[in-house]
Amino acid sequence: MKITKELRDKTATLRLEGNFTYTQRKPFQEVIQAVCAQKVDHIIVDLSQVGFVDSAALGLLMITHRQLQADKRQLSLAYPQPTVRQIIELANLHKNIPFIEASISGLAKKSA
């Protein structure tokens, strides 16, 4: 999985490409730690190029969400493909981690 990051103001957008599975947990955690060290308030995980997420990735997203919440920061998920969105919804992550439906640059519409 490839992870690219973009920082704008106090928001970081992480664009993931490929499958998000157990084997990608360390690179994801390293990027999260690096971004948090830059004092961002909001991390957006762009899932538009992710074809599959496994239970380890779902757990990692939830752990990341809770850690950020404890630091008064926010995690959002953006643009999941239909299969990925269905997996996230089956795991009920969407009830805790907001989805961004509009363009990332606008951050217009969030759903929780």
Jmol script that loads the backbone (N, CA, C; Angstrom):
load data "model"
ATOM      1  N   MET A   1       0.848  -1.174   0.000  1.00  0.00           N
ATOM      2  CA  MET A   1       0.000   0.000   0.000  1.00  0.00           C
ATOM      3  C   MET A   1       0.889   1.232   0.000  1.00  0.00           C
ATOM      4  N   LYS A   2       0.528   2.188  -0.794  1.00  0.00           N
ATOM      5  CA  LYS A   2       1.242   3.456  -0.872  1.00  0.00           C
ATOM      6  C   LYS A   2       0.468   4.499  -0.066  1.00  0.00           C
ATOM      7  N   ILE A   3       1.197   5.308   0.704  1.00  0.00           N
ATOM      8  CA  ILE A   3       0.578   6.378   1.486  1.00  0.00           C
ATOM      9  C   ILE A   3       1.260   7.686   1.116  1.00  0.00           C
ATOM     10  N   THR A   4       0.467   8.649   0.662  1.00  0.00           N
ATOM     11  CA  THR A   4       1.000   9.990   0.428  1.00  0.00           C
ATOM     12  C   THR A   4       0.286  10.939   1.376  1.00  0.00           C
ATOM     13  N   LYS A   5       0.997  11.961   1.809  1.00  0.00           N
ATOM     14  CA  LYS A   5       0.381  12.900   2.744  1.00  0.00           C
ATOM     15  C   LYS A   5       0.464  14.314   2.210  1.00  0.00           C
ATOM     16  N   GLU A   6      -0.557  15.073   2.536  1.00  0.00           N
ATOM     17  CA  GLU A   6      -0.629  16.484   2.171  1.00  0.00           C
ATOM     18  C   GLU A   6      -1.035  17.249   3.420  1.00  0.00           C
ATOM     19  N   LEU A   7      -0.290  18.275   3.740  1.00  0.00           N
ATOM     20  CA  LEU A   7      -0.604  19.110   4.898  1.00  0.00           C
ATOM     21  C   LEU A   7      -1.114  20.456   4.419  1.00  0.00           C
ATOM     22  N   ARG A   8      -2.219  20.894   5.003  1.00  0.00           N
ATOM     23  CA  ARG A   8      -2.780  22.206   4.702  1.00  0.00           C
ATOM     24  C   ARG A   8      -3.327  22.759   6.005  1.00  0.00           C
ATOM     25  N   ASP A   9      -2.777  23.885   6.421  1.00  0.00           N
ATOM     26  CA  ASP A   9      -3.140  24.486   7.705  1.00  0.00           C
ATOM     27  C   ASP A   9      -2.922  23.443   8.803  1.00  0.00           C
ATOM     28  N   LYS A  10      -3.961  23.111   9.534  1.00  0.00           N
ATOM     29  CA  LYS A  10      -3.830  22.118  10.608  1.00  0.00           C
ATOM     30  C   LYS A  10      -4.527  20.811  10.238  1.00  0.00           C
ATOM     31  N   THR A  11      -4.643  20.565   8.922  1.00  0.00           N
ATOM     32  CA  THR A  11      -5.283  19.348   8.422  1.00  0.00           C
ATOM     33  C   THR A  11      -4.290  18.552   7.578  1.00  0.00           C
ATOM     34  N   ALA A  12      -4.244  17.268   7.821  1.00  0.00           N
ATOM     35  CA  ALA A  12      -3.412  16.364   7.019  1.00  0.00           C
ATOM     36  C   ALA A  12      -4.326  15.401   6.273  1.00  0.00           C
ATOM     37  N   THR A  13      -4.094  15.257   4.991  1.00  0.00           N
ATOM     38  CA  THR A  13      -4.818  14.278   4.189  1.00  0.00           C
ATOM     39  C   THR A  13      -3.854  13.156   3.831  1.00  0.00           C
ATOM     40  N   LEU A  14      -4.231  11.941   4.186  1.00  0.00           N
ATOM     41  CA  LEU A  14      -3.437  10.757   3.857  1.00  0.00           C
ATOM     42  C   LEU A  14      -4.158  10.002   2.757  1.00  0.00           C
ATOM     43  N   ARG A  15      -3.524   9.893   1.596  1.00  0.00           N
ATOM     44  CA  ARG A  15      -4.119   9.169   0.479  1.00  0.00           C
ATOM     45  C   ARG A  15      -3.516   7.772   0.429  1.00  0.00           C
ATOM     46  N   LEU A  16      -4.373   6.783   0.609  1.00  0.00           N
ATOM     47  CA  LEU A  16      -3.939   5.389   0.613  1.00  0.00           C
ATOM     48  C   LEU A  16      -4.240   4.770  -0.740  1.00  0.00           C
ATOM     49  N   GLU A  17      -3.311   3.966  -1.248  1.00  0.00           N
ATOM     50  CA  GLU A  17      -3.511   3.261  -2.518  1.00  0.00           C
ATOM     51  C   GLU A  17      -3.169   1.792  -2.325  1.00  0.00           C
ATOM     52  N   GLY A  18      -4.066   0.921  -2.759  1.00  0.00           N
ATOM     53  CA  GLY A  18      -3.858  -0.517  -2.623  1.00  0.00           C
ATOM     54  C   GLY A  18      -4.766  -1.088  -1.555  1.00  0.00           C
ATOM     55  N   ASN A  19      -4.452  -2.270  -1.081  1.00  0.00           N
ATOM     56  CA  ASN A  19      -5.245  -2.903  -0.025  1.00  0.00           C
ATOM     57  C   ASN A  19      -4.693  -2.511   1.335  1.00  0.00           C
ATOM     58  N   PHE A  20      -5.592  -2.210   2.264  1.00  0.00           N
ATOM     59  CA  PHE A  20      -5.207  -1.813   3.621  1.00  0.00           C
ATOM     60  C   PHE A  20      -5.430  -3.028   4.516  1.00  0.00           C
ATOM     61  N   THR A  21      -4.334  -3.727   4.819  1.00  0.00           N
ATOM     62  CA  THR A  21      -4.415  -4.971   5.580  1.00  0.00           C
ATOM     63  C   THR A  21      -3.400  -4.968   6.721  1.00  0.00           C
ATOM     64  N   TYR A  22      -3.379  -6.067   7.447  1.00  0.00           N
ATOM     65  CA  TYR A  22      -2.488  -6.237   8.593  1.00  0.00           C
ATOM     66  C   TYR A  22      -1.035  -5.904   8.257  1.00  0.00           C
ATOM     67  N   THR A  23      -0.596  -6.276   7.080  1.00  0.00           N
ATOM     68  CA  THR A  23       0.812  -6.064   6.712  1.00  0.00           C
ATOM     69  C   THR A  23       1.165  -4.587   6.541  1.00  0.00           C
ATOM     70  N   GLN A  24       0.178  -3.723   6.394  1.00  0.00           N
ATOM     71  CA  GLN A  24       0.440  -2.293   6.233  1.00  0.00           C
ATOM     72  C   GLN A  24       0.288  -1.504   7.532  1.00  0.00           C
ATOM     73  N   ARG A  25       0.100  -2.179   8.648  1.00  0.00           N
ATOM     74  CA  ARG A  25      -0.161  -1.471   9.901  1.00  0.00           C
ATOM     75  C   ARG A  25       1.012  -0.591  10.328  1.00  0.00           C
ATOM     76  N   LYS A  26       2.237  -1.110  10.222  1.00  0.00           N
ATOM     77  CA  LYS A  26       3.412  -0.330  10.658  1.00  0.00           C
ATOM     78  C   LYS A  26       3.598   0.936   9.825  1.00  0.00           C
ATOM     79  N   PRO A  27       3.602   0.843   8.485  1.00  0.00           N
ATOM     80  CA  PRO A  27       3.748   2.077   7.703  1.00  0.00           C
ATOM     81  C   PRO A  27       2.644   3.098   8.014  1.00  0.00           C
ATOM     82  N   PHE A  28       1.411   2.624   8.207  1.00  0.00           N
ATOM     83  CA  PHE A  28       0.307   3.530   8.532  1.00  0.00           C
ATOM     84  C   PHE A  28       0.562   4.199   9.883  1.00  0.00           C
ATOM     85  N   GLN A  29       0.942   3.423  10.878  1.00  0.00           N
ATOM     86  CA  GLN A  29       1.207   3.978  12.209  1.00  0.00           C
ATOM     87  C   GLN A  29       2.355   4.983  12.167  1.00  0.00           C
ATOM     88  N   GLU A  30       3.380   4.703  11.390  1.00  0.00           N
ATOM     89  CA  GLU A  30       4.516   5.623  11.279  1.00  0.00           C
ATOM     90  C   GLU A  30       4.101   6.949  10.664  1.00  0.00           C
ATOM     91  N   VAL A  31       3.255   6.898   9.637  1.00  0.00           N
ATOM     92  CA  VAL A  31       2.779   8.131   9.008  1.00  0.00           C
ATOM     93  C   VAL A  31       1.894   8.902   9.985  1.00  0.00           C
ATOM     94  N   ILE A  32       1.024   8.212  10.700  1.00  0.00           N
ATOM     95  CA  ILE A  32       0.166   8.877  11.695  1.00  0.00           C
ATOM     96  C   ILE A  32       1.026   9.571  12.746  1.00  0.00           C
ATOM     97  N   GLN A  33       2.035   8.894  13.250  1.00  0.00           N
ATOM     98  CA  GLN A  33       2.917   9.489  14.259  1.00  0.00           C
ATOM     99  C   GLN A  33       3.636  10.715  13.715  1.00  0.00           C
ATOM    100  N   ALA A  34       4.122  10.635  12.483  1.00  0.00           N
ATOM    101  CA  ALA A  34       4.822  11.767  11.871  1.00  0.00           C
ATOM    102  C   ALA A  34       3.892  12.960  11.696  1.00  0.00           C
ATOM    103  N   VAL A  35       2.669  12.699  11.269  1.00  0.00           N
ATOM    104  CA  VAL A  35       1.696  13.772  11.066  1.00  0.00           C
ATOM    105  C   VAL A  35       1.300  14.387  12.406  1.00  0.00           C
ATOM    106  N   CYS A  36       1.089  13.564  13.413  1.00  0.00           N
ATOM    107  CA  CYS A  36       0.722  14.078  14.740  1.00  0.00           C
ATOM    108  C   CYS A  36       1.830  14.947  15.324  1.00  0.00           C
ATOM    109  N   ALA A  37       3.066  14.627  15.025  1.00  0.00           N
ATOM    110  CA  ALA A  37       4.193  15.424  15.513  1.00  0.00           C
ATOM    111  C   ALA A  37       4.183  16.828  14.912  1.00  0.00           C
ATOM    112  N   GLN A  38       3.458  16.991  13.801  1.00  0.00           N
ATOM    113  CA  GLN A  38       3.362  18.294  13.148  1.00  0.00           C
ATOM    114  C   GLN A  38       2.166  19.094  13.654  1.00  0.00           C
ATOM    115  N   LYS A  39       1.573  18.653  14.733  1.00  0.00           N
ATOM    116  CA  LYS A  39       0.509  19.387  15.440  1.00  0.00           C
ATOM    117  C   LYS A  39      -0.735  19.650  14.590  1.00  0.00           C
ATOM    118  N   VAL A  40      -1.138  18.663  13.799  1.00  0.00           N
ATOM    119  CA  VAL A  40      -2.376  18.813  13.042  1.00  0.00           C
ATOM    120  C   VAL A  40      -3.569  18.548  13.957  1.00  0.00           C
ATOM    121  N   ASP A  41      -4.705  19.151  13.639  1.00  0.00           N
ATOM    122  CA  ASP A  41      -5.933  18.965  14.408  1.00  0.00           C
ATOM    123  C   ASP A  41      -6.865  17.933  13.784  1.00  0.00           C
ATOM    124  N   HIS A  42      -6.692  17.706  12.484  1.00  0.00           N
ATOM    125  CA  HIS A  42      -7.628  16.851  11.742  1.00  0.00           C
ATOM    126  C   HIS A  42      -6.831  15.999  10.756  1.00  0.00           C
ATOM    127  N   ILE A  43      -7.060  14.702  10.786  1.00  0.00           N
ATOM    128  CA  ILE A  43      -6.444  13.791   9.818  1.00  0.00           C
ATOM    129  C   ILE A  43      -7.556  13.165   8.990  1.00  0.00           C
ATOM    130  N   ILE A  44      -7.439  13.324   7.681  1.00  0.00           N
ATOM    131  CA  ILE A  44      -8.403  12.754   6.745  1.00  0.00           C
ATOM    132  C   ILE A  44      -7.724  11.586   6.040  1.00  0.00           C
ATOM    133  N   VAL A  45      -8.341  10.422   6.096  1.00  0.00           N
ATOM    134  CA  VAL A  45      -7.814   9.247   5.406  1.00  0.00           C
ATOM    135  C   VAL A  45      -8.639   9.055   4.132  1.00  0.00           C
ATOM    136  N   ASP A  46      -8.021   9.347   2.995  1.00  0.00           N
ATOM    137  CA  ASP A  46      -8.666   9.223   1.690  1.00  0.00           C
ATOM    138  C   ASP A  46      -8.578   7.762   1.252  1.00  0.00           C
ATOM    139  N   LEU A  47      -9.728   7.104   1.197  1.00  0.00           N
ATOM    140  CA  LEU A  47      -9.805   5.679   0.863  1.00  0.00           C
ATOM    141  C   LEU A  47     -10.239   5.429  -0.582  1.00  0.00           C
ATOM    142  N   SER A  48     -10.232   6.460  -1.410  1.00  0.00           N
ATOM    143  CA  SER A  48     -10.760   6.320  -2.770  1.00  0.00           C
ATOM    144  C   SER A  48      -9.980   5.322  -3.623  1.00  0.00           C
ATOM    145  N   GLN A  49      -8.722   5.085  -3.296  1.00  0.00           N
ATOM    146  CA  GLN A  49      -7.901   4.154  -4.077  1.00  0.00           C
ATOM    147  C   GLN A  49      -7.629   2.849  -3.327  1.00  0.00           C
ATOM    148  N   VAL A  50      -8.405   2.593  -2.280  1.00  0.00           N
ATOM    149  CA  VAL A  50      -8.260   1.364  -1.497  1.00  0.00           C
ATOM    150  C   VAL A  50      -9.337   0.382  -1.945  1.00  0.00           C
ATOM    151  N   GLY A  51      -8.912  -0.806  -2.352  1.00  0.00           N
ATOM    152  CA  GLY A  51      -9.857  -1.808  -2.838  1.00  0.00           C
ATOM    153  C   GLY A  51     -10.381  -2.747  -1.773  1.00  0.00           C
ATOM    154  N   PHE A  52      -9.648  -2.852  -0.651  1.00  0.00           N
ATOM    155  CA  PHE A  52     -10.039  -3.797   0.392  1.00  0.00           C
ATOM    156  C   PHE A  52      -9.432  -3.372   1.713  1.00  0.00           C
ATOM    157  N   VAL A  53     -10.175  -3.560   2.799  1.00  0.00           N
ATOM    158  CA  VAL A  53      -9.654  -3.385   4.159  1.00  0.00           C
ATOM    159  C   VAL A  53      -9.982  -4.651   4.945  1.00  0.00           C
ATOM    160  N   ASP A  54      -9.030  -5.114   5.764  1.00  0.00           N
ATOM    161  CA  ASP A  54      -9.305  -6.282   6.593  1.00  0.00           C
ATOM    162  C   ASP A  54      -9.598  -5.840   8.025  1.00  0.00           C
ATOM    163  N   SER A  55      -9.854  -6.809   8.886  1.00  0.00           N
ATOM    164  CA  SER A  55     -10.237  -6.489  10.264  1.00  0.00           C
ATOM    165  C   SER A  55      -9.114  -5.785  11.020  1.00  0.00           C
ATOM    166  N   ALA A  56      -7.871  -6.093  10.694  1.00  0.00           N
ATOM    167  CA  ALA A  56      -6.746  -5.414  11.354  1.00  0.00           C
ATOM    168  C   ALA A  56      -6.729  -3.931  11.000  1.00  0.00           C
ATOM    169  N   ALA A  57      -7.006  -3.617   9.747  1.00  0.00           N
ATOM    170  CA  ALA A  57      -7.054  -2.215   9.325  1.00  0.00           C
ATOM    171  C   ALA A  57      -8.213  -1.490  10.000  1.00  0.00           C
ATOM    172  N   LEU A  58      -9.359  -2.159  10.103  1.00  0.00           N
ATOM    173  CA  LEU A  58     -10.504  -1.551  10.791  1.00  0.00           C
ATOM    174  C   LEU A  58     -10.161  -1.264  12.248  1.00  0.00           C
ATOM    175  N   GLY A  59      -9.520  -2.225  12.897  1.00  0.00           N
ATOM    176  CA  GLY A  59      -9.115  -2.029  14.284  1.00  0.00           C
ATOM    177  C   GLY A  59      -8.123  -0.894  14.423  1.00  0.00           C
ATOM    178  N   LEU A  60      -7.186  -0.808  13.497  1.00  0.00           N
ATOM    179  CA  LEU A  60      -6.192   0.259  13.526  1.00  0.00           C
ATOM    180  C   LEU A  60      -6.841   1.627  13.337  1.00  0.00           C
ATOM    181  N   LEU A  61      -7.824   1.711  12.446  1.00  0.00           N
ATOM    182  CA  LEU A  61      -8.543   2.975  12.264  1.00  0.00           C
ATOM    183  C   LEU A  61      -9.265   3.375  13.551  1.00  0.00           C
ATOM    184  N   MET A  62      -9.880   2.405  14.222  1.00  0.00           N
ATOM    185  CA  MET A  62     -10.594   2.708  15.463  1.00  0.00           C
ATOM    186  C   MET A  62      -9.627   3.127  16.567  1.00  0.00           C
ATOM    187  N   ILE A  63      -8.512   2.437  16.689  1.00  0.00           N
ATOM    188  CA  ILE A  63      -7.503   2.804  17.692  1.00  0.00           C
ATOM    189  C   ILE A  63      -6.972   4.209  17.413  1.00  0.00           C
ATOM    190  N   THR A  64      -6.689   4.486  16.145  1.00  0.00           N
ATOM    191  CA  THR A  64      -6.196   5.813  15.763  1.00  0.00           C
ATOM    192  C   THR A  64      -7.228   6.877  16.103  1.00  0.00           C
ATOM    193  N   HIS A  65      -8.487   6.598  15.803  1.00  0.00           N
ATOM    194  CA  HIS A  65      -9.576   7.536  16.119  1.00  0.00           C
ATOM    195  C   HIS A  65      -9.608   7.838  17.616  1.00  0.00           C
ATOM    196  N   ARG A  66      -9.536   6.809  18.435  1.00  0.00           N
ATOM    197  CA  ARG A  66      -9.596   7.003  19.895  1.00  0.00           C
ATOM    198  C   ARG A  66      -8.385   7.768  20.416  1.00  0.00           C
ATOM    199  N   GLN A  67      -7.208   7.463  19.886  1.00  0.00           N
ATOM    200  CA  GLN A  67      -6.003   8.179  20.308  1.00  0.00           C
ATOM    201  C   GLN A  67      -6.087   9.657  19.936  1.00  0.00           C
ATOM    202  N   LEU A  68      -6.561   9.928  18.733  1.00  0.00           N
ATOM    203  CA  LEU A  68      -6.694  11.320  18.306  1.00  0.00           C
ATOM    204  C   LEU A  68      -7.749  12.045  19.131  1.00  0.00           C
ATOM    205  N   GLN A  69      -8.856  11.373  19.408  1.00  0.00           N
ATOM    206  CA  GLN A  69      -9.908  11.967  20.236  1.00  0.00           C
ATOM    207  C   GLN A  69      -9.375  12.340  21.612  1.00  0.00           C
ATOM    208  N   ALA A  70      -8.568  11.486  22.194  1.00  0.00           N
ATOM    209  CA  ALA A  70      -7.996  11.749  23.516  1.00  0.00           C
ATOM    210  C   ALA A  70      -7.100  12.985  23.495  1.00  0.00           C
ATOM    211  N   ASP A  71      -6.529  13.279  22.327  1.00  0.00           N
ATOM    212  CA  ASP A  71      -5.685  14.465  22.160  1.00  0.00           C
ATOM    213  C   ASP A  71      -6.458  15.657  21.603  1.00  0.00           C
ATOM    214  N   LYS A  72      -7.795  15.553  21.591  1.00  0.00           N
ATOM    215  CA  LYS A  72      -8.662  16.619  21.061  1.00  0.00           C
ATOM    216  C   LYS A  72      -8.410  16.862  19.568  1.00  0.00           C
ATOM    217  N   ARG A  73      -8.176  15.773  18.846  1.00  0.00           N
ATOM    218  CA  ARG A  73      -7.991  15.829  17.396  1.00  0.00           C
ATOM    219  C   ARG A  73      -9.070  14.977  16.739  1.00  0.00           C
ATOM    220  N   GLN A  74      -9.162  15.073  15.414  1.00  0.00           N
ATOM    221  CA  GLN A  74     -10.229  14.375  14.704  1.00  0.00           C
ATOM    222  C   GLN A  74      -9.670  13.519  13.575  1.00  0.00           C
ATOM    223  N   LEU A  75     -10.282  12.362  13.379  1.00  0.00           N
ATOM    224  CA  LEU A  75     -10.001  11.487  12.244  1.00  0.00           C
ATOM    225  C   LEU A  75     -11.272  11.385  11.416  1.00  0.00           C
ATOM    226  N   SER A  76     -11.137  11.520  10.100  1.00  0.00           N
ATOM    227  CA  SER A  76     -12.265  11.337   9.188  1.00  0.00           C
ATOM    228  C   SER A  76     -11.845  10.410   8.061  1.00  0.00           C
ATOM    229  N   LEU A  77     -12.821   9.694   7.509  1.00  0.00           N
ATOM    230  CA  LEU A  77     -12.597   8.820   6.363  1.00  0.00           C
ATOM    231  C   LEU A  77     -13.262   9.453   5.155  1.00  0.00           C
ATOM    232  N   ALA A  78     -12.583   9.415   4.006  1.00  0.00           N
ATOM    233  CA  ALA A  78     -13.123  10.067   2.817  1.00  0.00           C
ATOM    234  C   ALA A  78     -13.136   9.115   1.631  1.00  0.00           C
ATOM    235  N   TYR A  79     -14.197   9.228   0.852  1.00  0.00           N
ATOM    236  CA  TYR A  79     -14.339   8.583  -0.454  1.00  0.00           C
ATOM    237  C   TYR A  79     -14.118   7.077  -0.517  1.00  0.00           C
ATOM    238  N   PRO A  80     -14.604   6.293   0.422  1.00  0.00           N
ATOM    239  CA  PRO A  80     -14.371   4.847   0.296  1.00  0.00           C
ATOM    240  C   PRO A  80     -15.106   4.279  -0.918  1.00  0.00           C
ATOM    241  N   GLN A  81     -14.467   3.336  -1.598  1.00  0.00           N
ATOM    242  CA  GLN A  81     -15.129   2.627  -2.684  1.00  0.00           C
ATOM    243  C   GLN A  81     -16.287   1.829  -2.086  1.00  0.00           C
ATOM    244  N   PRO A  82     -17.281   1.459  -2.892  1.00  0.00           N
ATOM    245  CA  PRO A  82     -18.465   0.781  -2.345  1.00  0.00           C
ATOM    246  C   PRO A  82     -18.153  -0.445  -1.480  1.00  0.00           C
ATOM    247  N   THR A  83     -17.235  -1.293  -1.920  1.00  0.00           N
ATOM    248  CA  THR A  83     -16.907  -2.488  -1.133  1.00  0.00           C
ATOM    249  C   THR A  83     -16.279  -2.112   0.203  1.00  0.00           C
ATOM    250  N   VAL A  84     -15.363  -1.161   0.180  1.00  0.00           N
ATOM    251  CA  VAL A  84     -14.696  -0.716   1.407  1.00  0.00           C
ATOM    252  C   VAL A  84     -15.706  -0.048   2.331  1.00  0.00           C
ATOM    253  N   ARG A  85     -16.569   0.767   1.765  1.00  0.00           N
ATOM    254  CA  ARG A  85     -17.594   1.428   2.578  1.00  0.00           C
ATOM    255  C   ARG A  85     -18.495   0.386   3.249  1.00  0.00           C
ATOM    256  N   GLN A  86     -18.866  -0.642   2.508  1.00  0.00           N
ATOM    257  CA  GLN A  86     -19.723  -1.692   3.057  1.00  0.00           C
ATOM    258  C   GLN A  86     -19.031  -2.410   4.220  1.00  0.00           C
ATOM    259  N   ILE A  87     -17.750  -2.701   4.075  1.00  0.00           N
ATOM    260  CA  ILE A  87     -16.993  -3.350   5.155  1.00  0.00           C
ATOM    261  C   ILE A  87     -16.957  -2.447   6.383  1.00  0.00           C
ATOM    262  N   ILE A  88     -16.700  -1.161   6.174  1.00  0.00           N
ATOM    263  CA  ILE A  88     -16.650  -0.196   7.282  1.00  0.00           C
ATOM    264  C   ILE A  88     -18.006  -0.117   7.979  1.00  0.00           C
ATOM    265  N   GLU A  89     -19.074  -0.095   7.196  1.00  0.00           N
ATOM    266  CA  GLU A  89     -20.414  -0.009   7.780  1.00  0.00           C
ATOM    267  C   GLU A  89     -20.787  -1.297   8.511  1.00  0.00           C
ATOM    268  N   LEU A  90     -20.399  -2.454   7.973  1.00  0.00           N
ATOM    269  CA  LEU A  90     -20.681  -3.720   8.660  1.00  0.00           C
ATOM    270  C   LEU A  90     -19.984  -3.779  10.017  1.00  0.00           C
ATOM    271  N   ALA A  91     -18.826  -3.144  10.106  1.00  0.00           N
ATOM    272  CA  ALA A  91     -18.076  -3.099  11.363  1.00  0.00           C
ATOM    273  C   ALA A  91     -18.536  -1.948  12.264  1.00  0.00           C
ATOM    274  N   ASN A  92     -19.495  -1.162  11.782  1.00  0.00           N
ATOM    275  CA  ASN A  92     -20.051  -0.017  12.519  1.00  0.00           C
ATOM    276  C   ASN A  92     -19.038   1.085  12.814  1.00  0.00           C
ATOM    277  N   LEU A  93     -17.956   1.147  12.066  1.00  0.00           N
ATOM    278  CA  LEU A  93     -16.985   2.216  12.273  1.00  0.00           C
ATOM    279  C   LEU A  93     -17.563   3.575  11.908  1.00  0.00           C
ATOM    280  N   HIS A  94     -18.472   3.587  10.940  1.00  0.00           N
ATOM    281  CA  HIS A  94     -19.057   4.852  10.502  1.00  0.00           C
ATOM    282  C   HIS A  94     -19.858   5.533  11.610  1.00  0.00           C
ATOM    283  N   LYS A  95     -20.201   4.796  12.663  1.00  0.00           N
ATOM    284  CA  LYS A  95     -20.926   5.392  13.788  1.00  0.00           C
ATOM    285  C   LYS A  95     -19.986   6.175  14.701  1.00  0.00           C
ATOM    286  N   ASN A  96     -18.698   5.922  14.589  1.00  0.00           N
ATOM    287  CA  ASN A  96     -17.705   6.598  15.418  1.00  0.00           C
ATOM    288  C   ASN A  96     -16.808   7.545  14.631  1.00  0.00           C
ATOM    289  N   ILE A  97     -16.431   7.126  13.440  1.00  0.00           N
ATOM    290  CA  ILE A  97     -15.515   7.923  12.621  1.00  0.00           C
ATOM    291  C   ILE A  97     -16.317   8.552  11.485  1.00  0.00           C
ATOM    292  N   PRO A  98     -16.339   9.888  11.395  1.00  0.00           N
ATOM    293  CA  PRO A  98     -17.137  10.529  10.349  1.00  0.00           C
ATOM    294  C   PRO A  98     -16.590  10.277   8.941  1.00  0.00           C
ATOM    295  N   PHE A  99     -17.521  10.228   7.985  1.00  0.00           N
ATOM    296  CA  PHE A  99     -17.194  10.135   6.571  1.00  0.00           C
ATOM    297  C   PHE A  99     -17.247  11.538   5.989  1.00  0.00           C
ATOM    298  N   ILE A 100     -16.362  11.822   5.074  1.00  0.00           N
ATOM    299  CA  ILE A 100     -16.433  13.056   4.298  1.00  0.00           C
ATOM    300  C   ILE A 100     -16.907  12.655   2.912  1.00  0.00           C
ATOM    301  N   GLU A 101     -18.019  13.245   2.506  1.00  0.00           N
ATOM    302  CA  GLU A 101     -18.631  12.871   1.234  1.00  0.00           C
ATOM    303  C   GLU A 101     -18.293  13.841   0.113  1.00  0.00           C
ATOM    304  N   ALA A 102     -18.076  15.118   0.435  1.00  0.00           N
ATOM    305  CA  ALA A 102     -17.804  16.126  -0.592  1.00  0.00           C
ATOM    306  C   ALA A 102     -16.308  16.166  -0.867  1.00  0.00           C
ATOM    307  N   SER A 103     -15.892  17.137  -1.656  1.00  0.00           N
ATOM    308  CA  SER A 103     -14.469  17.228  -1.976  1.00  0.00           C
ATOM    309  C   SER A 103     -13.655  17.490  -0.720  1.00  0.00           C
ATOM    310  N   ILE A 104     -12.488  16.888  -0.652  1.00  0.00           N
ATOM    311  CA  ILE A 104     -11.632  17.054   0.522  1.00  0.00           C
ATOM    312  C   ILE A 104     -11.252  18.516   0.694  1.00  0.00           C
ATOM    313  N   SER A 105     -11.014  19.210  -0.398  1.00  0.00           N
ATOM    314  CA  SER A 105     -10.598  20.604  -0.272  1.00  0.00           C
ATOM    315  C   SER A 105     -11.691  21.455   0.354  1.00  0.00           C
ATOM    316  N   GLY A 106     -12.955  21.093   0.104  1.00  0.00           N
ATOM    317  CA  GLY A 106     -14.053  21.865   0.669  1.00  0.00           C
ATOM    318  C   GLY A 106     -14.481  21.398   2.037  1.00  0.00           C
ATOM    319  N   LEU A 107     -14.252  20.134   2.338  1.00  0.00           N
ATOM    320  CA  LEU A 107     -14.717  19.552   3.597  1.00  0.00           C
ATOM    321  C   LEU A 107     -16.176  19.900   3.853  1.00  0.00           C
ATOM    322  N   ALA A 108     -16.958  19.893   2.779  1.00  0.00           N
ATOM    323  CA  ALA A 108     -18.308  20.419   2.871  1.00  0.00           C
ATOM    324  C   ALA A 108     -19.279  19.565   3.663  1.00  0.00           C
ATOM    325  N   LYS A 109     -19.378  18.294   3.358  1.00  0.00           N
ATOM    326  CA  LYS A 109     -20.441  17.498   3.964  1.00  0.00           C
ATOM    327  C   LYS A 109     -19.855  16.319   4.713  1.00  0.00           C
ATOM    328  N   LYS A 110     -20.143  16.243   5.990  1.00  0.00           N
ATOM    329  CA  LYS A 110     -19.684  15.118   6.807  1.00  0.00           C
ATOM    330  C   LYS A 110     -20.903  14.347   7.276  1.00  0.00           C
ATOM    331  N   SER A 111     -20.733  13.051   7.411  1.00  0.00           N
ATOM    332  CA  SER A 111     -21.797  12.248   8.002  1.00  0.00           C
ATOM    333  C   SER A 111     -21.176  11.374   9.066  1.00  0.00           C
ATOM    334  N   ALA A 112     -21.936  11.121  10.116  1.00  0.00           N
ATOM    335  CA  ALA A 112     -21.403  10.276  11.195  1.00  0.00           C
ATOM    336  C   ALA A 112     -22.360   9.147  11.462  1.00  0.00           C
TER     337      ALA A 112
END
end "model"
wireframe off; spacefill off
backbone 0.3
color backbone group
